[in-house]
Amino acid sequence: MNIFAQFLPDFMHFNAIDKMNLVLLFGLILLLGAMGGRLFQKLRIPQVVGYIVIGIIIGQSGFQILSSDVIVSLDPVSSIALSLIGFLIGGELKLNILKKYGKQFIGILLFEAIVPFFVVSVLVTIVSYLFTKNMNVSLALGLVLGSISSATAPAATTDVLRENRTRGPLTTTVLGIVAMDDAVALFLYAIASSVASSLLGYTGGSFMQQLMHLFYDVFFSILIGSAIGFLLSLFIRNVMTDEGRILAFSLGAIFLSTGVCGYLDLDNILAAMSVGFFMVNFAPAKTRPTFSLVEKFTPPIYVLFFVLVGAKLNIWNINLYVGIIALLYIFCRTVGKSVGARFGAKITHAPETVRKYLPWCLLSQAGVAIGLSIAAGQTFSSTIGPTIILIITATTFVVQLVGPVCVKYGIDKAQECGLDICEEDIMKNCRVKDITSGGKPICSPDSPAIVTETTLLKDILDSFSHQHNLNYVVRDSDGKLSGIITIDHLKESFLILDMSDGVLAMDIMEPVKKTCRPDTPIPDVLSMFQEEDTEALPIEDENGKLLGIIEKPALDHYLHTQVVALHQKLSALG
């Protein structure tokens, strides 16, 4: 029994949805979820955990602000979120990557899915028999739970990868595995539920019927997704250039595939994945920005989805038997996934980071597992069905909290955080004080680009011949900015080279309209370059003391070297 719900007044419990409190509900879920995500992010815990915890607090296990009827009525939000996740995962499955890693993916996939199936099936059967003394029921329970254990939730995993801007062999492998292992879980479930039906005396659901339904589900989901992806590519290629319209058409296509799959009882994640796969591999290059536009739309949908995942969980319906089987399920699934992933990575000669840290990234479980548990609950409603739903609900509660933290640990150890960035991303997070020229910081009172008003022109020209800077800033006797000598001034100075003995820096310098500081962001510096039609700006501290000069060629070179360093790091990772 939930002891928390009684502490809230009745008006704070949403038991039904009308037009007004639907808007209020969405506002409440988004606001609380975003606050929870931010809080957990501050604690260096993946934000998805914060979303789920907020859902637990306001849902069935907490204050029941959201009733079970309301949560069920909001299921379309979950379908939309999973479809968006499927679309973005499909966009990562580029043919060149699949050709390069295809054998590795398949080898790891088979072992990380099948090993937990056997481990969970055997140990759950043994322990269940010790409680029930009924071998048929125990074996049926073990087989069905074993098949469900093969699935990995892509949502929480990909959210952590996206949050940490990861890139590398581990990230590529994880995205490939979570995109495909649900299909293996469906196949194993078809076999397990058929055997379980025979053990429990059910007449329907033969193995061939289950297999035909699996074929129907997979084949037509892919067919519908590919067809919608083809239509979407035609629209974007021939009709639009405006980003807003491209986003509208893209979301419309994804939602259409979701709706059609719901109507035909097909897998909406697989269909959306097929849309993304078609777009990234067969559509014209003009359509590729579709993925970045859709990704910008997804954060609020993810918040809604994960809060609702937490709200669905009810931890108060667990007895001793269910609790022991649930703990055993988590332990066996974790061991099975770890052993299977490591063995698969070893025999396929995967990079060392994949072998060591892939198991940390495969623990989350939600959507497909919950869907299969509900299917089992309906098929075996009079025997093991309710127990399976309780076990998967309880274990989802645990792995959805622990899984993202483990993913973060794995990608941190694999050193893949922050590698999915381009020159523009580096520039956004870079400041003047970070820039170097010739291996030395440009912000320094001893910079060779700083000269005094009385420095002779011939000394400046001599310095120019063996320094990296192309422009010079001139300081007065107090160390403050007096003017600037540009490369154009130096070129003109060569014409009076014979007279340079008597020419001083103050004679050829010109005044400066704008300066920057060490903490000035690089995008602001680039804007000033453009506004002033210049490629050099003096650097001053807060007291007006001259610290050096920032030049556009040096800035471009620095950003380029940072990108090259990232690529070298990626190559070193395998």
C-alpha positions in Angstrom: 0.0 0.0 0.0 1.3 3.5 -0.9 1.8 5.5 2.3 2.6 8.8 0.5 -0.5 9.6 -1.5 -2.6 10.2 1.6 -0.6 13.3 2.5 -1.7 15.3 -0.5 -5.2 17.0 -0.8 -7.6 15.6 -3.4 -7.2 18.5 -5.8 -3.6 17.5 -6.3 -4.4 14.1 -7.7 -5.2 13.9 -11.4 -7.6 11.0 -11.9 -8.8 11.9 -15.3 -7.8 14.2 -18.2 -9.8 17.0 -19.7 -8.7 19.8 -22.0 -7.5 22.1 -19.2 -5.7 19.8 -16.9 -3.9 18.1 -19.8 -2.0 21.4 -20.4 -1.4 21.7 -16.6 -0.1 18.1 -16.5 2.3 18.6 -19.3 3.5 21.8 -17.7 3.9 20.1 -14.3 5.7 17.1 -15.7 8.1 19.1 -17.9 8.9 21.6 -15.2 9.5 19.0 -12.4 11.3 16.7 -14.8 13.7 19.4 -16.0 14.4 20.5 -12.4 15.1 16.9 -11.4 17.4 16.3 -14.4 19.3 19.5 -13.7 19.7 18.6 -10.0 21.1 15.2 -10.8 23.3 16.6 -13.5 24.8 18.9 -10.8 25.5 15.8 -8.7 27.3 14.3 -11.7 24.6 11.7 -12.2 23.0 11.4 -15.7 20.0 13.6 -16.0 17.7 10.8 -17.2 17.9 9.4 -13.6 16.5 12.6 -12.3 13.6 12.4 -14.7 12.8 8.9 -13.6 13.1 9.8 -9.9 10.7 12.7 -10.4 8.3 10.3 -12.1 8.6 7.8 -9.1 7.8 10.7 -6.7 4.7 11.9 -8.5 3.6 8.5 -9.8 2.3 5.2 -8.5 5.1 4.6 -6.0 5.0 8.1 -4.6 2.3 10.7 -4.1 0.1 9.5 -6.9 -0.3 12.9 -8.4 -0.7 11.0 -11.6 -3.2 8.2 -11.3 -2.8 4.9 -13.3 -5.6 6.0 -15.7 -3.9 9.2 -16.5 -0.6 7.5 -17.0 -2.2 5.0 -19.4 -3.9 7.8 -21.3 -0.5 9.4 -21.8 1.0 6.3 -23.4 1.1 8.0 -26.9 3.8 10.3 -25.5 5.9 7.1 -24.8 5.3 5.9 -28.3 6.3 9.2 -29.8 9.5 9.3 -27.7 10.5 5.8 -28.6 9.9 6.5 -32.3 12.1 9.6 -32.1 14.8 7.5 -30.4 14.5 4.9 -33.1 14.7 7.5 -35.9 18.0 9.0 -34.4 19.5 5.5 -33.9 18.6 4.6 -37.5 20.5 7.7 -38.5 23.7 6.3 -36.8 23.5 3.1 -38.8 25.5 4.2 -41.8 26.4 1.6 -44.3 30.1 2.3 -44.3 30.1 1.8 -40.5 28.1 -1.4 -40.8 30.5 -2.7 -43.4 33.4 -1.9 -41.1 31.9 -3.2 -37.9 29.2 -5.6 -39.2 30.8 -8.9 -38.1 31.8 -7.3 -34.8 28.2 -6.2 -34.2 26.7 -9.5 -35.0 29.2 -11.5 -32.9 28.7 -9.3 -29.9 25.0 -9.1 -30.4 24.4 -12.8 -30.4 26.5 -13.5 -27.3 25.2 -10.5 -25.3 21.6 -11.5 -26.0 21.8 -15.3 -25.8 24.1 -15.7 -22.8 21.7 -13.8 -20.4 18.8 -15.8 -21.9 20.4 -19.1 -20.8 21.7 -17.8 -17.4 18.4 -16.2 -16.4 16.4 -19.2 -17.6 18.4 -21.8 -15.7 18.8 -20.0 -12.4 15.3 -18.6 -12.2 13.9 -22.0 -13.0 15.9 -23.6 -10.2 15.1 -20.9 -7.5 11.4 -20.8 -8.6 11.1 -24.5 -8.2 12.4 -24.3 -4.7 9.5 -22.0 -3.9 6.7 -23.5 -6.0 7.7 -27.2 -6.3 6.1 -27.1 -9.7 8.7 -27.7 -12.5 6.4 -26.8 -15.4 5.5 -23.4 -13.9 9.1 -22.7 -12.9 10.5 -23.7 -16.3 7.9 -21.5 -18.1 8.7 -18.6 -15.9 12.4 -19.0 -16.4 12.2 -19.2 -20.2 9.9 -16.2 -20.6 12.1 -14.1 -18.2 15.2 -15.3 -19.9 13.9 -14.1 -23.3 12.9 -10.7 -21.9 16.4 -10.3 -20.3 17.9 -10.1 -23.8 16.4 -6.7 -24.5 18.3 -3.5 -23.8 16.6 -0.1 -23.6 18.0 2.3 -26.2 16.3 5.4 -24.7 18.3 5.9 -21.4 21.5 4.7 -23.0 21.4 7.0 -26.0 20.3 9.9 -23.8 23.5 9.6 -21.7 25.6 9.3 -24.9 24.0 12.4 -26.3 24.4 14.4 -23.1 28.1 13.6 -23.0 28.7 14.2 -26.7 30.5 10.8 -27.1 32.2 9.4 -30.1 34.5 6.4 -30.7 34.4 2.6 -31.1 32.5 2.0 -27.8 29.8 4.6 -28.7 29.5 3.1 -32.2 29.2 -0.4 -30.8 26.6 0.5 -28.2 24.4 2.3 -30.7 24.6 -0.7 -33.1 23.8 -3.2 -30.3 20.9 -1.4 -28.7 19.4 -0.8 -32.2 19.4 -4.5 -33.0 19.1 -6.6 -29.8 15.4 -6.0 -29.3 14.9 -8.0 -32.5 16.8 -10.9 -30.9 14.7 -10.5 -27.8 11.5 -10.7 -29.9 12.7 -13.9 -31.6 13.7 -15.5 -28.3 10.4 -14.5 -26.8 8.5 -16.2 -29.7 10.3 -19.4 -28.9 10.1 -19.2 -25.1 6.4 -18.3 -25.0 5.6 -21.1 -27.4 7.3 -23.6 -25.1 5.8 -22.0 -22.0 2.3 -22.4 -23.6 2.9 -26.1 -24.0 4.2 -26.5 -20.4 1.3 -24.6 -18.9 -1.4 -26.3 -21.0 -2.4 -23.4 -23.3 -3.7 -24.5 -26.7 -3.0 -21.4 -28.7 0.3 -19.8 -29.7 2.2 -22.6 -31.5 5.9 -22.0 -32.3 5.0 -21.6 -36.0 2.3 -19.1 -35.2 4.7 -17.1 -33.0 7.4 -17.2 -35.7 5.0 -16.0 -38.4 3.9 -13.2 -36.1 7.5 -12.2 -35.6 8.2 -12.3 -39.3 5.1 -10.1 -39.9 6.2 -7.7 -37.2 9.7 -7.3 -38.3 9.2 -7.3 -42.1 6.3 -5.0 -42.4 7.7 -2.6 -39.8 10.9 -2.2 -41.9 8.8 -2.0 -45.1 6.6 0.8 -43.7 9.5 2.7 -42.3 11.5 2.5 -45.5 8.5 3.6 -47.6 7.9 6.6 -45.3 11.6 7.5 -45.4 11.5 7.5 -49.2 8.5 9.8 -49.3 10.1 12.1 -46.7 13.3 12.3 -48.7 11.3 13.3 -51.8 9.5 16.1 -50.0 12.7 17.5 -48.5 14.6 17.2 -51.8 12.1 18.8 -54.1 10.0 21.1 -51.9 11.9 22.7 -49.1 14.9 24.6 -47.9 13.4 26.2 -44.8 14.5 24.4 -41.6 11.1 24.9 -39.9 9.3 23.1 -42.7 11.8 20.4 -42.9 11.3 19.7 -39.2 7.5 19.7 -39.6 7.7 17.2 -42.4 10.2 15.1 -40.6 8.2 14.9 -37.4 5.0 14.3 -39.4 6.7 11.3 -41.2 7.9 9.8 -37.9 4.5 10.3 -36.2 2.8 8.8 -39.3 5.0 5.7 -39.1 4.2 5.4 -35.3 0.4 5.7 -36.0 0.4 3.2 -38.8 2.4 0.7 -36.7 0.0 1.2 -33.8 -3.0 0.6 -36.1 -1.4 -2.5 -37.7 0.1 -3.9 -34.4 3.7 -3.5 -35.6 6.9 -2.3 -33.9 7.0 1.5 -34.1 10.7 1.6 -32.9 11.8 -0.6 -35.8 9.7 1.4 -38.3 11.1 4.7 -37.1 14.6 3.2 -37.2 14.0 2.2 -40.8 13.0 5.8 -41.6 16.3 7.0 -40.2 18.3 4.3 -41.8 16.9 5.0 -45.2 17.4 8.8 -44.8 21.0 8.6 -43.8 22.0 6.0 -46.4 19.8 6.5 -49.5 18.4 10.0 -49.4 20.3 12.9 -51.0 22.9 14.7 -48.9 20.5 17.7 -48.7 18.3 15.7 -46.3 21.0 14.9 -43.8 20.4 18.1 -41.6 17.0 16.5 -40.8 18.6 14.5 -38.0 20.1 17.6 -36.2 16.7 19.4 -36.5 14.8 16.4 -35.0 17.4 16.1 -32.3 16.8 19.7 -31.2 13.1 18.9 -30.9 13.5 15.8 -28.7 14.6 17.1 -25.2 11.1 18.0 -23.9 9.7 14.7 -25.3 12.4 12.8 -23.5 11.6 14.5 -20.2 7.9 13.6 -20.6 8.8 10.0 -21.5 11.2 9.3 -18.6 9.0 10.9 -16.0 6.1 8.7 -17.2 8.4 5.6 -17.1 9.1 6.4 -13.4 5.4 7.2 -12.7 4.3 3.8 -14.0 6.5 1.9 -11.5 4.7 0.6 -8.4 7.2 -0.8 -5.9 4.5 -1.5 -3.3 3.1 -4.7 -4.9 6.2 -6.8 -4.4 6.2 -9.9 -2.0 9.1 -12.1 -0.9 8.9 -14.5 -3.8 8.7 -11.8 -6.4 11.5 -9.8 -4.6 13.9 -12.8 -4.6 13.2 -13.6 -8.3 13.5 -10.0 -9.2 16.9 -9.7 -7.5 18.0 -13.0 -9.1 16.8 -11.7 -12.5 18.9 -8.5 -12.2 22.0 -10.5 -11.0 21.7 -13.1 -13.7 21.0 -10.6 -16.5 23.9 -8.5 -15.5 26.3 -11.5 -15.4 24.9 -12.8 -18.7 25.2 -9.4 -20.4 28.7 -8.9 -19.1 30.1 -12.4 -20.0 28.3 -12.4 -23.3 29.5 -8.9 -24.3 33.1 -9.5 -23.3 33.2 -12.9 -25.0 31.6 -11.6 -28.2 34.0 -8.6 -28.2 37.0 -10.9 -27.7 36.3 -13.4 -30.5 35.5 -10.6 -32.9 38.7 -8.8 -32.0 37.0 -5.6 -30.9 39.1 -2.7 -29.6 40.2 -3.0 -26.0 37.8 -0.2 -24.8 34.9 -2.1 -26.2 35.9 -5.4 -24.5 36.4 -3.7 -21.1 33.5 -1.2 -21.0 30.7 -2.4 -23.3 29.1 -4.5 -20.4 28.6 -1.2 -18.4 26.5 0.2 -21.3 24.0 -2.7 -21.7 22.2 -2.8 -18.4 19.2 -0.4 -19.0 15.9 -2.1 -19.8 12.5 -0.6 -20.3 10.3 -0.3 -23.4 10.5 -3.6 -25.2 11.0 -5.5 -21.9 7.8 -3.9 -20.4 6.0 -4.6 -23.7 6.9 -8.2 -23.7 6.0 -8.5 -20.0 2.5 -7.1 -20.7 2.2 -9.5 -23.6 3.1 -12.4 -21.3 0.7 -11.0 -18.7 -2.1 -11.3 -21.3 -1.1 -14.7 -22.7 -0.5 -16.3 -19.3 -3.0 -14.3 -17.2 -4.1 -17.2 -15.1 -0.6 -18.5 -14.3 2.8 -16.7 -14.5 1.6 -13.5 -16.3 1.0 -11.3 -13.2 4.3 -12.5 -11.6 6.2 -11.6 -14.8 4.7 -8.1 -14.9 5.6 -7.5 -11.3 9.2 -8.8 -11.7 9.9 -6.7 -14.9 8.3 -3.6 -13.3 10.5 -4.0 -10.2 13.7 -4.7 -12.1 13.0 -1.8 -14.5 12.8 0.5 -11.5 16.3 -0.6 -10.5 18.1 -0.8 -13.8 16.6 2.4 -15.1 18.2 4.2 -12.2 21.5 2.3 -12.2 21.9 1.7 -15.9 22.6 5.4 -17.0 25.1 5.8 -14.2 26.9 2.7 -15.5 26.8 4.0 -19.1 28.4 7.2 -17.9 31.1 5.2 -16.1 31.8 3.1 -19.2 32.2 6.0 -21.6 34.3 8.0 -19.1 36.7 5.1 -18.7 36.8 4.6 -22.5 37.7 8.3 -22.8 35.0 9.0 -25.4 33.2 11.9 -23.7 33.3 15.2 -25.5 34.7 13.7 -28.8 31.5 14.2 -30.9 32.3 17.8 -31.5 33.4 19.9 -34.5 35.3 23.1 -34.9 32.2 25.2 -34.2 31.6 23.3 -30.9 35.2 23.9 -29.8 34.9 27.6 -30.7 31.7 28.0 -28.6 33.5 26.8 -25.5 36.8 28.5 -26.1 38.0 31.9 -24.8 40.8 34.2 -25.7 43.1 33.0 -22.9 42.9 29.4 -24.3 44.5 30.3 -27.6 48.2 29.6 -28.3 50.5 30.8 -31.0 53.7 28.9 -31.7 53.0 26.8 -28.7 52.9 29.8 -26.3 49.8 31.5 -24.8 48.9 34.7 -26.5 47.8 36.3 -23.2 51.2 37.3 -21.6 52.8 40.6 -20.7 56.0 39.2 -22.1 54.5 38.4 -25.5 56.8 39.2 -28.5 53.8 40.9 -30.1 54.0 43.7 -27.5 56.4 46.6 -28.2 56.9 50.0 -26.5 56.3 53.3 -28.1 60.0 53.9 -28.5 60.8 50.5 -30.0 62.7 51.1 -33.3 61.1 50.0 -36.5 64.2 48.0 -37.5 63.9 46.0 -34.2 60.2 45.3 -35.0 61.1 44.1 -38.5 63.8 41.9 -37.1 61.3 40.4 -34.7 58.8 39.9 -37.5 61.3 37.7 -39.4 61.4 35.0 -36.7 58.1 35.4 -34.7 54.7 33.8 -35.4 52.7 37.0 -35.0 51.9 39.2 -38.0 50.7 42.3 -36.0 52.1 44.2 -33.0 50.4 46.1 -30.2 52.1 49.2 -28.7 52.0 49.9 -25.0 52.9 53.2 -23.2 55.1 53.7 -20.2 52.2 52.5 -17.9 51.8 49.2 -19.7 48.5 50.3 -21.3 47.4 50.1 -24.9 48.7 53.0 -27.1 48.1 51.7 -30.6 48.5 48.8 -33.1 50.9 48.1 -35.9 49.3 45.9 -38.6 50.9 43.7 -41.2 49.9 46.4 -43.8 52.0 48.9 -41.9 55.0 46.5 -41.8 54.7 46.0 -45.6 54.8 49.7 -46.1 57.8 50.0 -43.8 59.9 47.9 -46.1 59.8 50.8 -48.6 61.6 53.1 -46.1 63.9 50.4 -44.8 67.0 52.7 -45.2 65.4 55.2 -42.9 64.2 52.7 -40.3 67.0 53.6 -37.8 65.2 56.8 -36.9 61.6 55.5 -37.0 59.8 54.5 -33.8 56.8 52.3 -33.1 54.7 55.4 -32.2 55.4 56.9 -35.6 53.7 54.1 -37.6 51.0 52.8 -35.1 47.3 53.7 -35.4 44.6 53.9 -32.7 42.4 51.0 -31.8 38.6 51.1 -31.6 37.9 47.8 -29.9 39.8 45.4 -27.7 39.1 42.1 -26.0 39.8 40.5 -22.6 41.2 37.0 -21.7 37.7 35.8 -20.9 36.1 37.0 -24.1 34.4 34.1 -25.9 35.8 33.3 -29.3 32.5 33.8 -31.2 32.5 37.4 -29.8 36.0 37.9 -31.1 35.0 36.7 -34.6 32.1 39.1 -34.5 34.5 42.0 -33.7 36.9 40.9 -36.5 34.0 41.2 -38.9 32.6 44.5 -37.5 36.0 46.2 -37.5 37.1 44.6 -40.8 40.3 43.5 -39.1 42.2 40.3 -38.3 43.9 41.5 -35.1 42.6 42.7 -31.7 44.6 43.8 -28.7 44.0 41.9 -25.4 43.7 43.9 -22.2 42.9 42.9 -18.6 40.2 44.5 -16.5 42.6 47.3 -15.5 43.5 48.2 -19.1 46.9 46.6 -18.9 48.1 45.2 -22.3 48.4 41.4 -22.4 49.0 40.6 -26.1 47.2 40.4 -29.4 44.8 37.8 -30.9 45.1 37.3 -34.7 42.6 35.5 -36.9 45.2 33.2 -38.6 46.5 32.1 -35.2 42.9 31.5 -34.0 42.1 29.5 -37.1 45.3 27.5 -36.7 44.5 26.7 -33.1 41.0 25.6 -33.8 42.2 23.4 -36.6 44.9 21.8 -34.4 42.2 21.0 -31.8 40.1 19.2 -34.4 43.1 17.3 -35.6 44.0 16.3 -32.0 40.4 14.9 -31.6 40.7 12.9 -34.8 44.0 11.5 -33.7 42.5 10.6 -30.3 39.6 8.8 -32.1 42.1 6.9 -34.3 44.0 5.9 -31.3 40.8 4.5 -29.7 40.4 2.2 -32.7 
